Amino acid sequence: MPTNAFALQKQPSVPEGFQLSGIHCGIKSNPEKEDLTIILSDRAATACGVYTENLVRAAPVTLDQARTPNRDTRAVVINSGNANACTGERGLGDAKQMCQLLAESCGLAAEQVLVLSTGIIGVFLPMEVIGRGIAEAAGQLKSDEQALLAAARGMMTTDTVPKLASCRVPTGSSRDITITGLAKGAAMIGPRMATMLGIVMTDAAIAPDVAQSLLASVVAETFNCIHVDGHMSTNDSVLLLANGAANREVSGGEMLTAFRDGVCAVCAELARSIPADGEGATHLITIAVRGCRDEQAARSIARTIADSPLVKTAIAGADPNWGRIISAAGYAGVPFDAHQMELKLNGYLLFSASCPVAFPVDEVSQSIRDNRDVLIELTFGEGSAETQFWTTDLTEEYVRLNADYHT
């Protein structure tokens, strides 16, 4: 379950040794919207990634998977507005060319560059536009808050707000470790990976194999616990870059535990922000499942509830229809004793010991209607494992937005 061991910074900051930029280069038609982002480390960084499980994978996913984990990454180039997915050999060639163009602009080797893309599927990249944009963005690299914000905006597609999170991990010296993450995502959200892009930067030093194991476990607890429509993307990717600029080695013991807690705190905030920005959504639903025999059982139950259109439409209509939640838990494929099951909605007890509980229906309905955040709590008597999932309600506006979205 995501940790809250470290308070997030009110104002995200750039870790030591990193520079960023975000510009509009012409992929998107609106000149006021950034569509190209660069992240550069001033030294070789450990890089690792977790990627979509979709068998149809975008060219950037194929390229990055072949290059990670490693200890010699210097930069990431990201475009939005075009996914470079289902584009065959030309698409893979274009992804490689993006790396080459950034390498030439920054004095790197092409193999030191990773690439991410997001947007429309099945459209070739406008490489002339992107080439000019990479040269321009490379000339605007900075390490201030404005550059960080511009970089986050450059990743956005249907997002309404940039998604950033940052924390500091104490090291016992004057130089703490900084962990900062950027993400994008608002629709096509389905776990294993959730449909999104994420980059976590840190000035800690960590070996590639340790970083890969850590990131995979954190993603399982955070980004893989968000769910809007169950549609798994071709482009899902989360990268971790660790450049060691703070001169703090993370290898084991208390430091590794603290570092993992920091990465988890940042990723949990980014993960939660994705369904919170869901297209057409009027409610962010947190599903807390406790008392299961193991984490997999807890996640299966939470995911099944999050996947139910009947649960989602009930919340959209401010209807405390607890039967939909209970029945969804029952078909999750996880054995449990219903006599030890308890359900609360926004703190109100609705069901306990296989029986309904009298509750103020109008009051509970009003609590849903008046608040964007909705909390569903399910407690079982099978063990001590627990998890949290985040999803949204299902509204007419969601249907309209996705019906109108160009494909």
N, C-alpha and C positions, 0 to 999 in steps of 0.2 A: 504494500500500500504506500502511495507517495508520502514522503516524509516532509515535515514542516520544521526540520531541525535548524534551518537557516532562514532568516527573514529576507525577503526579496528587497532589492534596492528600489526606492521610489523612482529614481531616475537611472535607468540602465546605463552602464558605462562600457567602454571598449577595453578589453584586456590588453595588457602590455604586449607590444610587438605586432599588433594588428592595425590595419588601415582598411577603410571601406569607402565605397561610393555607390550612388544610385542615380541613374539619369533616364530621361526619355530618349530613345534612339530611333523610334519609328515603327516598332512592332505593333504597338497599340495605336489606334487612330486618334485617340485623345492626347494632344501634346502636353497636357497638364499631368499625365499619369506616367510615372517612371516605369520602365520595362526592362531595365538592364542593371544588374548589380555585380560588383566585384568585391571580393574579400581577399586581402593579401597579408601574409605573414612575413615579417622581415627576416625570418630564419626558417630552416626546415622544421616542419611540424609533423607529429604523429597524426595520422588521419585514419578513421575507421567509419564504417557506415552500416546502417540497417535499411533494407530495401523492400519494396513491394513483393508480395508472394504471388501476384498476378502472373500467369504464364505469358501474357502479352505485355512485354516490358519496353518502355521507351528507350531510345538510343542512349541518353545520358545515364540511365540505370545500368545498362550493359557496360558502358565505359567505366563508370565509377566502381562497379563491383570487381572489375578486372584489376583496378589500381589500389584497392583497399583490402585489408589494412596495410599501412606502410608508415615509415618514419621520415619521409622526404617530400611531403606536400607543402607547397608554398602558397597556392591560391585556389579560389573557387570563382567561376563565372556563372551567373544565373540570368536566364531570361524569362520573362513572363509574357503571356499573350499567345504563346505557341508551345505546345508540349513536346514537339519533335518526337511524337509517338506514332507507330504504324507508318513509318517513313522509310523502311528498308535500309539497304546499304547506303543510300544517299544520306539518310538521317544519321547513321553512325559516322559517316564521313564528315558531316556538318558539325557533329559534336566534337570530333577530333580537331576540326579546323578552329572551332571556338577556343579550344585549349591552346592551339598553336598561336593564334592571334594574340591571346593574352600573354602567352610566354614571350612573344616578340616585343610586346609593349612594355613588359616589366623585366626583361633580361633573365628569363627563366628557361628551363627545359620544359617542353610540352608535357612530359610525363609527370611533372610536378604540379599540374593543374587538374582540378576536377570540375565537372560541369553539372548544372541542374537546369531543368526546363519545366515550365508549367503553362497550361492554357489549352487551346484547341487541339484536338487529336486529328491526325491525318492530313496536316498541312505542312509543306516544306518550309524551313526557316528562310527568311529573307537575308541571306548571308552578307550581301553588300551593305545593307543597313546595319546589321550586327557588327560587321567589321569596323565600320566608322564609329559605331557606338563604343566598342571596346577600347579603341584608341582614345576616345574622348573621356570615357570613364576612368581609364588608367591615369589620366592627367589630373583627376580630381580626388584622388585617394587622400583621406584624412582619418584621424583617430578621434574626432570630437563627436559629441552627441548628435549634431545635425547630420553628420555623415552616416552614423548608425541608423538614424531614422529614415534617411533617404534610401539606404540599402534595404531596410525592411519594406519600404513602399515599393521598391523595384521588384519584389517577389510577389506582389499581390495580383490576384485576378479578380474574382468576385468578392473578395474581402472588402469590408467597409472600413476597417481600421488596421494599422500595422500591428504586428504581434511581437512583443519584445519582453524579455525577462532577464534579470541579472542578480547575482548574489556574490558575496565574498566569503571565502572559507578561511578562518583564522589558522595561522601556521605557527604561532608562538614567536614570530619574528616581526620585524617592521614591515615586511612585504607579504601581505596576504595573497591568496589565490583568488583571481576573479574568474567567474563563469558567466558567460552571457550567451543567450540564445535568441535566434530569430526564427519565425515560422510563418507559413501561409496556409490557408485552408478555410473554406466556409461551406462547401457542399461536396458531393461525391465522397462522403466520409464513411468508411467501412473498415473495421479493425483488421489487423495483420497486413500490413501497416494501415493506419488511417490515411485517407487521401490527403496528402499534405506534403510540404517540404519543410525541413527543419535543419538548422545549422547551429551547433553549440561550439563556441570558441572559449578557450581557456589558456591562461599563461602558465599553467602547471606543466610539468614534464611527466610523461607516462608512456610506458612501452606499448607498442601496437597490440600485442595479444591481450594485455590487461585492459586496455581501452576498449577493444572489441567486445570482450566479455561483459564489461561494465555497461557499455551502451546498450547491448542486446537486452540485458536484464532491466535496465531503466525504461527502455521503450516498451517492454512488456507490461510495465506497471503504469505507464503514462499515455503515450501516444496510441498504444493498442487498446486503450480503455476509453476511447471516444467513438461515438457512433451516431450518425445522422440518418443515413439512408441505406447503409449496407453496401454501397457501390464501391468496390475496391479499384483504385486507380492503376494506371500503367506507369505512373511516375513517382509514386511514394518513395521518399528518401529522407533519412536523417543522418547527417554527418557530424562527427566530433573532430575538431581540430585542436591539438594541444601543442603549443610551441615552446614551452619551457622558459619563457622570458622572465618569469618571476623567480627563477632559480630554485624551485621547490619540486623535488622528485616525489611522485606518488607511486609507491610500489606495493605497499602492504600495511597491515596493522591499522592503528587509529587514523593515520593520515588517509589511507585509502577509503576507510569507512566514511570519514568526514567529506572527502571529495565526492564519493558516490552520493551522499546525502545532498550535497550542493547541486550536482548534476540533476538529481531526481527532483529537487525543488524547482529548478528552472524549467525542466521538461514538463512537470505537472502543471505549472502555470501556463505554459504555452499550449499544452494539450487542452486544458479547460477553456482557453480563449478561443479555440477553433469552433466548437459547437456554440459557444456564447455569441459568436458572430455568424451563426448559421443563417443561410438565405431564407428569408420569410419567417424565421422562427420568432415566436413571442415568449417562449420559456426555455431556460436552460435547466435541464433535469439532471440532478445528481442521484445516482442509484447506489446506495451503500448496502452491501451484502455482508453479513457477519455470521459467525458460528458455523462455518462449513468445515468439512473434513480436510480440505486442502485448497490452495489458491485457485487451482484449475476449476474446481467445482464452483467456487464463488464467482469466478469470471464467466463461466458458462451460464449461470443463472442470471447474472447482471446483463450479459450480452443479449440473452434471449428476451429479457424485458425491454431492453433498449431497442431491440429489433422489431418489437410489436407495433404495427400501425394503429391497433386499437388502443393500446396504452397511450401512444403519442397523441392520437386525436382526442382521447378523453381529457388529457391535460390541456390541449388547445381549447377545449370547450369548458374548462374549469369544472370538470365532472369527476368527483372522487369515487370513480367506479373501481373499487378495490378488487372486484372479481376478475377483471382483466389482468391485473398484476399477479394475483395469486395463480391464475390458470397458466399464465406465461411461465412462471417459475416451475409449475408442475410438468410442463412439457420440455424443459431444458435438458432432459436426459441425465439428470443428477438425482440419485436416490436420496430421500430425506423423509423424516417423520413429520407429517403435517400437524400432529398434535403438539409439536414443540416449535411451531412456526409462529412468528409475530410480524405484523405489518404496521408501519406508521407512515403517514403522509403529512409532511410539514409539521411533524411533531405530534399529530393526533393518532391515537391508537384506533385502527379500523378493524383489525382481525387478529385473533389470538386463539391458540389451542383448538384449531379446526372449527372455530365458531366466529360469526360476526360479532362485533362489539358496537354497542349503541354510541353514536357520535353525532355532533351537531352538523348535519349535512350542509346547511347554508353557510355556516361559519367556515367549514373546511373549503367549500367551493370559493368563498370570498378570499380565503388565504391564497388560493391558486390564482384567482383573477387579479389580485392586487400586487402580486410579486412576480418578477421575471424568473427568480430562482425558485425551483421546486425540489424538495427533498423526499425521495422514496427510501425508506429504511426497511430492510428485510432481515430478520434475525432467526437463525436456525439453532438447533441443539445438537449438531453433529460434530463439532470441534471448535477450533479457535481461529481458523483462517478467515480472512476478510479481504474485501477489495472495494474500490470505487469505480464507477463508470459514469461518463457524462454523455448525454444525448440532448435532443431537442424535441419540441412538439412538432406535429405535422399539420400545416395550415394550408388554406387555399392559396395564400401568397407564395408559399414554397412551390406549389404546383405551377402557378402562373410564371414565376421566374424561370423555372427549369424548362417549361414548355417554350418560352420565348428565347432561351439561350441558344446562340448559334452553334450548330454542330457541323 
